[in-house]
Amino acid sequence: MRNDALRRIVGGVILATVAALAGVTAAAPAQAVSPSTPATAIRRLTLPDAPVTVETLADAHGNVWNLEERGISMAHDGVVTYFRDPAGRYNWGFALDPQGNAWYTNDDQTSGARFVTRITSTGQRTDYAVSLSGGISAGPDGTMWFIGAQGGVLRISASGGMTAFSTPQITESTFSSDGTLWFGADTTLGWISPSQVSAVAGTAAISEAGHSMIVAVDGSVWFADGGGVGEITPSHVVSEFEPPGSSYIASNLVQGSDGNIWFEWATLGKVAKVTSSGQFTSFDVGGLSGNMVLGPGGDLWLSDALPNPAQGLTQLDDVVRISSAGAITRYRVSIDTIALTLTMSPDGTLWFQSQDDGRSFTTAPSFTATISSDGVIQKLVDNGIFAGGVAFDTEGHAWTLDYMARTLDELQPISTSRVSGTDRFGTSVAIARQNYPQTAPIVFVASGINYPDALSAGPAAAAMGGPLLLTSPGSLPAVVADEITSLAPAKIVVVGGPGAISDSVLTQLRAIAPTTRVFASDRYGTSRAIVREFFPNGASAAYVATGSNFPDALSAGAAAGAHGQPLLLVNGSATTVDTATADLLTSLGVKHLTIAGGTGSVSAGFATHLSAIAPTTRAAGADRFSTAAAINEAAFSGSPVDRAMIANGLNFPDALGASAWAAATKSPLFISGTSCVPSRTIGDIIDLTASAVTIIGGIGALSANVDNLASC
């Protein structure tokens, strides 16, 4: 490790600490990098109608479905599409088939007719008239099964063929991998294969059907019975196991990683597991709410609904965890809440939703939280009244329904960190150190007091493999001088004329490394000079932004640099393209141009003349924040990123250095106001699957709410 690198690590900690205690600014290093902290990007969508069920279901095509009173909605990429039912229908109960079609049951409130309806993701609707009233389930082979509430089963094949079966009232059911429906009804266990054309395939006598049934990995079916559990093997041999001295009903069967079957004795406040030979082991956990899931390490997770004074448990725990070795761990997120739903995410994180247990479901506030595999609890979002479970889409994003508020939240846990300095110059140094912790072959220096020269310099710095640092016009800040010395560049490039950066600063820089100046008579000429100098081999595309204001060019510079393209500043109020700009774009050989900003920034006439040079598109929004989002949407669409950056869009200094860093790391740079992140930006961060967000600047530039990705 170089001595100056070691100085950064050790000296940086000491000096920053001393400066903080003394209330003074240390000469170097005046920067800070906050550790990564967990946050949640939340995109909130409003449903067009009142939900009927609390379930949210995700299909294999990235769509998330919700059943509502008079139709069904499908959310995809932040857009909700609503498929409305014919007038007079009322819906209840739905499922998704493996092809991603939604199926649900509905009644005609006028005629009394009953239907099972299939809706494709494109809105194609098929109604099947039925005589039963009940629920619908999807078999693994795409066959749909309609189970009557008072008895009877209707099978609907993928081609729409319907077959009815006569059964008693079914209380528990499941599917085996070949699509066979297994069910328990009264004192009968039955099964119907997908190929059956009339009668039930077979039945077996049991003592009493319960309310839970699963298929084990060996193909046997386990079921709850009147006082314990039972098993029927693939060869239809039935065994029933009842713990000694117990007549309590078992429920919520789950197979453990060791092959044993876990189940609840809710009235006893116990969880038990049974082996295939009928040996029982029980655990006292308190009052249970009927939610159990298995973690990837074989641990059982369950929710605690009621205190159990008989066991000395007088306080609720949101979640209880039983390890594969039998150790019990309790997790408490909030006082006087109960965990209503538990869902295990694809990465092994437990998601759950809790609600105040002292009020009714329609008045009690609820929230969504997670517990990591190593036991770290994170409260993610307040859902309002009555949250309805968590579903995971194909990208691993979590979706949760607020039943009463009619909103659907897409949640993506993200780590946020902050890079800042004691002032704009220190922040530019802190940014440089993130991408160039040792040395850099070249360093660009621009004025930190005004913005134009630095805007085009960002993509150029990224193209040349160096950082962009800021200076005051009359003197080089000590923190910047120290950083450049530490980077030991072979060359320093000053962008802007003597009016922007004085010759005395040039003299200071030349004492560190060979230094050249790139400038012209005005900001537009300087921009052209930068592009001409540092894109000597031309460019297949380029970005164009107004030079009379900074917001549009901040994100555009990062987007341009990420794709190896220049950013050219123009007089956007002009109605025609000036000759110098046209000649430069022609000499670059661009095949496409992107205008950053609306017609208020770059006029329609200017855009028309640009299109005569190369095909031209415009990325614009209603304000500076949505314009930045539009730029990033166009530049990074279909290209997932590891990191996104957010800088203050009401002022320019922090974003100038960040533009070069974002360009070099192919990261989108968004802008926001001081206290919150625009909702469109949150949606873009989710769509880009960014796992980290870096906040640029101190608390005065972007408040702590931005660290938490608070939306507005």
N, C-alpha and C positions, 0 to 999 in steps of 0.2 A: 504493500500500500504506500502511495506517495505521502510524503510528510504533510503536504498541504491538504490532502484528503483526510488524514488523521486529525489535522487541525480543525477541519470542518466538524468532525463528529464530536470531538472532545470540547474544543473551544466553543463550538456553537452552543452546546448545552450550557456551559459555564456563563458565557457572555449573555445569552438570552435570559438566563435566570437572574444574573446580576442586574441587567437592564430592567427586568420586570420589578425587582425589589426596589431599585433605586428610583424608578420612574423616569429614567433617561433612556436615550437611544444609543445603543452601542454602535460603534463605527462599522463593525463586521462581526458576525454575519447578522444582518437585520432581517431575519426571515423565520418563519415557523411553519411546520407541517404537522397538522393534528393527526393523531392516530385514527385509523378507520373505525367508524361507529356504525352500528346497524340502523337502517332506516327502511321505510317502505314506500315504494312508488305506488300510488293509488289512482286508478282511472275510474271515475264514477259515471255510470250510465243510468239514465232514467228509463224505466219501463213504461210502455204506453198504457198498460192496464193493470188492474190489481192482480197480484199473484194468487193462484189457487192453492198451490202446495209450497212448502218451504224448500223443496228440492231444486237444485241447480245441477244440470247434467251436461257433461262435456263429451262430444263425440271424437272420433279419430281423425277428424279433418280440421280441427282448430275452432269448431263452432261450440258455443255455449248456449243451452236451451233453457227456457223457463216457461212453464205453463201458466196461463193467466185466465181470467174468468171467461173472456170471449174470444180467445185466440191463443197463439203461442208465439213467443219471440225468440229470435236467434241473434246472438251477439258474435261479431267477428271483426277483428282489427279495429275495435273501438266504435263500431257502427251496429246499431240494433235494427234488425228487420222484423217487422210484425206481420204475422199471417193471421188475418181476422177470420173468425168462424162466420157461417151464415147466421142471420138474425135469429134470436130465440134460443141459441145453444148455450149450455152451461157445462164447463169442463171440470174434470176431476181425475187425477191419476195419470201419469205418463211414464214412458220408457223410451230408450233409444236402441235401435237395432245395430248390428255390426257395420252396416253400410252408412250409418250416420243419419238415417231417417228418424223422425220423431213420431211416436205413436201415443195416442191418448184417448181416453174414453170421454164421451160427452152425451148429454141428453137434450132433446128438443123440449123446451119448457112448455110449449103450446100443445104439441101432439102427443108428448110422452114417449116418442120414438127414441131408441138408444142406438149409439153408434160407437164404433172404434174407428179412429181417423189416423191416416198416415200423411205426414207432411215431409216432403223432401227439402233439402237446403235451398233449392231454387223455387220453392213455394208450390210445387205440384201437390194437389190434394186428392186423396182417395178416401171415401167413406164406406165403411162396412156396417150394414145394419145388423144388430144383434138383439137377442131377447133377454140376455143376462144383465145383471147389474153387479159390477165388481171391479177388480184391478187388472192391470196388464203387465206382463213381464216378457223380457226378451231372452230367447234361447241363444246359446253360443253359435248355432248354425244359421241364425237369421230368422228362424221361425218365431212368431209372436204367439203368446198364450194369454188368453183372457180367462181369468179365474172368477167364477161367479161367487158373489157374497153369500148366497144361500145354497150353493152347490152347483156342480156342472163346470165343464171346461170347454173352451172354444179355441182351436188351433187355427192360426192363419199362416199359411206358407208364404215364402218370399214372392211367389207368383200371384198371391191373392186368394188361393183356394182355402175354403173354410171347412173344418171338420169338428163336429160336436161330440163330446163324451159326457156320459152320465156319471156323476160322482156325488158322494155326500159333501157336506160343507167342509171345505178344506181350511185347515188352520195353520199349516206350515208347508213350504214347498222349496225346491231348489232344482238346479239342472246339473246333470253330469256332462262331461266334455263332449259326448256324442250327441248332445241335444235332447236326451231323455228327460222328461219332467218327472220328478219324484214328489210325492205329496203325502201328508198325513191328514187323516179325516176320522175323527171319533176313535174307533179302535182298529182302524185299518191303515196300513201303509200301502201306497199304490205307485205305479209307474206307467208312463205312456211314452213310447218311443216316437220319434219324428215320422216314422213310416206307418204308424198305426192308422187304420182307415175307419175303424168303428169303435170297438169296445176297448176298455182299459186293458193294457197288456198283461198286467198281473197285480196281485194284491198279496199282502201278508198280514196276519193278525198281530196286533200289539196291544199292550195294556191300555194306553190312552195317548192320543196325539197331543203334542204340546204346541209351542209357538216358535220353534227354531229348528232349522235343518241345514246341514252342510254336506258337501261331498269332500271326502278326504283324498289325499294324494294317491292312495292305493286304489281309488275307485269305489271304496265302500261309502255308504251314506250313514251319517250320524244324525240322530234326531232327539229332541227333548220329549220325554213322556211324562206321565203323571207325577212321578216322584224322583226321577233321575234322568238317565240318558240311555239311548239304545243305538245299535248298529245293525245294518243289513249289508252283507257282503255282496260283491258282484254276482255271486252264485245264489243270492237271495236267502242266505241263512241269517236269521234274526237273533240277536242277543240283546238283552236289556239289563242294565246295571242300576241298582238303587242303593245308595249309601245306607249303612246301618242306622236305624233310628230316625230316618228322615222321610218326611212325606211332603217336602216342599218342592214346588215346581221349578225345574231348571229352565234357563233361557239363555239366549245369546251365545250360541256355540261358536267357538273359534279353534282351528287346529294350530297347535304350536309347531315350532321348527323341529321339535323332537318327535313329532307324530302324535303326541298326546292331545286330547281334546279338552279345551278349557270351556267352562260355562259359569253362569251366575246362579246363585241362590239369593235373589234380591231380598227376600223377606228375612233371611238370616244374616244379611250383610256379609256374605262370604263369596269368594271365588274359589272354584275347585277345578282340578284337572283329573282326568281318568285315562288310564292306559287301555290298550286293546284287550287286556285280560281282566279289566274291571277293578283295578286298584285305584283308590281315590286319595287325593291330597288336597286339603282345603286351606284357605288363607282368610283371616278376618280382615276386612278392609273398610267396613263402615256401611253406609247406605249407598246403594248403586242406582244408577240412572238408566241402565240398559244400553250403555255405549262401551264397547270393547273393540280394540284393534291390536293387531300384532305388529311389532316393530321388526326391522330387518335383522336385528341381532337376536331375535327370539324373545325379547321382552314383551310382556303384555301390558297395555295401557288401558285404563278405564276411568270413567268419571264417577265422582262421589256426589250423590244427590242429597243424601239425608244424613244428619248426625245419628249416631247409634250409641246412646248413653250406656246401654247394657255392656258394650265393649270398652267403655271408657273413652269413646270418641264423641266429644261434644261440639267439635268445630268441623265445618265442612272443608274439604280440600277440592280444588277444581279438578285435579288429575292425580291418579295413583298409578304407580309403575311397579310391576312385579318382574324382577329379572328372571332369566332362565334358571338361576340357582335358587330362586325363592325369596330374594331380598326385596323388601317393600320400601319404596321412596314416595313421599307425598310432595305435591307441588301446589303452592298457593299463589295466585296472581292478585286476587282482590278479595277483600272481606265481604262476606254475605253474598257470594255468587255461587252459582252451580254451573258446571260444564254441561252444555246440552248436547253438543255434537263433537265427535272425535274423528279426525281423518288423518291418515298417514300419507305424507307426500312421497313422490318418487325418490327423493333424496334422503328419506329416513327421518325427516322432521315431522313432529306431531303438530298438527293444526287443530285448534279447538275454539269453540265459541261458548262464552259464559254469559249468564244473565243473573240479574239481581233476584235472589230467591224469595224476597219479601213482598214481591208484587206479582200481579198476573202477567201472563205472557204478552198481553196487549198494552201494558203500561211500563214494563220494566226495561231499562236500557241494557244493551248487550254489547259485547266487544269480541274481537277476534284476536287470538294470541297464538304463539308457537312455543314449543319446547324442543330444543335441539337434542340430538342423540347423547350429548354430554351434559344435558340438564340445564342449559341456559334458557331462561324464559324471556320472551320478548312480546310485549303487547303491541299489536300492529295498528289497529284501527277501531274506533268506536262506531258500531253499526247502527246506533239508534235503537229502535224498538224491534225486538224479535228477529234476530239473525237466523238464517235458515240453512246452515251447513256450508261446506267448502267443496268445490269441484276443481280438478286440475286439467288444464288443456294440454295440447300436444307439446307446447313449449315449456311445460312445467309451471306456468303461472296459475296462481290460485284465484278462484272466483267465489264471491260470497254474496248472498242475497239478503237485503234488508226488507223483510216481508212487509212491514207496515209502511215504510217510506217509499216503496216501489222503486228501489235503486239496486243496481248490480255493480259491485266493485271488482275490478281486476287488480290483484295485489302482486307485487314483485318485490321481495326483500332485496335490498341493495345496501352495500356498504358505502358510506360517504366519508370523505376526508377533506380537509381544508388546507390550501397552500396560500400563505400570506406573508407580508413583511410589515415593518413599522410604518412604511409609506409606499408610494407607488414604485419607487426605485428599488426598495427592498423586496417588494413583491415580485418585480421582474427578475431579481436575483434568485429568489426562492423557486420561481418557475424554472429558471435555467438549470438549477441544480437537480431538479427532478429528472430531466432528460439527459443532462450532461454532468453526471456526478464526478467525473474525473477530468477529462480534457475535451476540447472541441477544436476542430481545425480552423474554424472561422467564427467570428462573432460580429453580429450586426448591432449597431447602436443607433437609436433614434430618439428624438425629443419626447420626453414624457409630459410636456406641458401642452403640446398640441398633437393632434392625431394623424393628419393626412399622410406624412411620409412613412409612418410605421405601418399603415394599413397594407400597402403593397409590399413592404419589407417582410411581413410575416411569411407568406408563401415562398419568397426568395430565400429566406433563412432556412426554412425547412428543406428546400431543394438543395441547398449547399451544405446541409448537415451541421448547422450551428444555431445557437440561441439568439433571441432578440432581447437586448437590454435597453433600458431607458436611462436618459440622462437629463439634467437640467441644462438650459441653453448656455449658461455662463461658466459652469464648473462641473467637473465629473464627481458625482457623489462617491465618498470613500468606499461604501459598500459595493458599488459597481466596479470601481478600480480594483479592489481586492479580488472580486470574482473573476474579472478578466485576467488578472495576473495568475490566479490559480488555474484557470482553464488553459493557459499557455497556448493561445491560438497562433497559427502562422500568419494570420491576416485579420485585420479589423476593417469593417466597412461602416462608414458613417453615412446615413441616408439623410439628405436635406442640406440646404445651403447654409452659409454663415448666419443668416437670420434665424435659422432654426437651432443650429448648434455652432457655437462660436469657434474661431480658430484656436482659442486658448484650450478648449476641450480637445481639439485635434492634437495639439502639442502634448497634452497629458497622455493621450492614447498612444501617440507615436513613441513615447518613452517605454511603453509596454510591448508593442508589436507593430510591424509595418501597417500603416493605416491609409486608406483611400477614402475619398468622398464621392458620393453619387448624388447629383442634384441637377436641377434645371431652374428656369426663371420663375416657375410657379408649381403648385402642387400637382397639376396634371402632367406637366413636363417631367417632374421628378418621378412620378409614377411610371411614365413611359420609359424613362432612363433606367429605372430599376428592372423593369420587365426585359428591356433590351439587353441589359448587362448580364442578368442571371438566368435568362432562358435563351442562350445563344443558338441553340439547336431548334428553336421553335417550340410549338405546343399544339397538340391536337385539339385542345379546347381552352377556353379562358372564361373568367368571370368579369363582369363589368358592374361597377357600383358608382353611385354619386360620390364626388369628392367634397361636397358641401356639407355633409353630415356624416357621422360615424356609424350609427347602429347597424345598417344593412351590411356594411363592409366587414364588421367584426366576425360574424359567422361565415360570411362569404369567403374571407381570407383563409379561414381554417378549412373549409370545404374544398376550396381551390387547391390549397397546398397538399391536402390529403390525397389528391389525385394527380399531383405533379403539374398543376396548372397555375398560371399567373392570375393575379387580380389587378385589373386596370381601373384607375379612377378616371371618371369623365365628368364633364359639365352636364349633368342630367337635365338641367332646365332648358338646354338648347333643343331645337327641333330637328337639327341635322347633326350628323357625325362630322367632326372637324377632320381636316385632311391628315394631320399628324396621327390621330388615333386610327383612322382608316388605314393609313400606310403601315402602321405597326402591326395591326391585326392581320393584314394581308401578308406581310413578311413573315409572321409567325406560322402561317399556314393553318390557321385554326379551321376546324371542320364543324365546330359548334360553339355557340356563345350562350352564356347564362346571365341574364340581368338580375341583379339582387335588388329587390324593392319594387314598389308599385309605380304607377305613372307619376305620382307626386315626387318621386325620387329620380327616376329616369323617364323622360317623356315618351309618349306613344310615337311621336315623330322620330325621335332618336332611335327607338327600337325598330321602327320600320327601316331606317337606313342601315342599321346593324344587320338586319336580315338579308340585305343585299350583299353583305360580305360573307356571311355564313348563317345556316339555320339558327334561329335564336328562340330561346324560351325565357320565360320570366318566372322567378320564384318570389312570391309576394303574399303578404297577409294584410289583415285589417290594421295592424299596428306593428311596431318594431319587434315585439316578442313573437308574434305569429309569423312575421316575415322570416325571422331567424329559424323558426320551426319549419317553415316551408322550404327554406334553403337546405336544411339538414335532411328533410324528408326526401328531397330530390337527389341529394348527393349520396346518401347512405342507404337508400331503399334497397332491400334485398341483401344487404351486407351487414350482418350482425357485428356489433362492436363490443369490445371488452369494457370500455370506459367512455363516459360522457363528461363534459365539463360545463360548468355554469359560471358566468361572470355577470357583473352588474351591467345592465344595458342602458342605464340612465347616465352613466359616465363611462369614459373610455379607457383610462390607464391600465387597469388590471387585465382587461381583455386583450390589450395589444400584445403583451408577451405571451399570454395564453394562446393567442391565435397561432403563433409559430409552434408552440408545444403541441397543440391539438393537431396541427397539420402534420408534424413529424411523426406523431403516433397514430395518425389516421383516426382521430377521435372527433366526434361532432362537438362544436362549441355552441352552447345555447346562452341566451341572455335572459335576465329576469329583473324584476323590480327588487327593492330592498328587502321586503318582508315575506315574500312567498314566490312559489314557482308556478308559472302559467300552466293551466290544466292540459293544454295542448302539448306543452313540453314534457309533462309527466307521461302522457300517452306515447310520445315519440320515444322516450327513454325505455318504456316497456316494450314497444314494438321492436326496438333495436337490440333487445335482450342484453342491455348493458348490466354488468354485475357490480359496477362501481361508478360512483359519481364524485368528481373532484370539484369542490367549491373554490373559486378563485377570489382572493381578497379577504380582508378582515371583517369583523362583525359590523363595523360601521358601513361597509359596502353591501354586505349580504348578512342578514340577521341569522340567529340560530335556528329560526323557523326553516330557513333554506337547507340547513344541515339535515333537518327532519323531512325534507321534501314536502313541506306543507303546500297544498295546492290552492290556487286562486283563479 
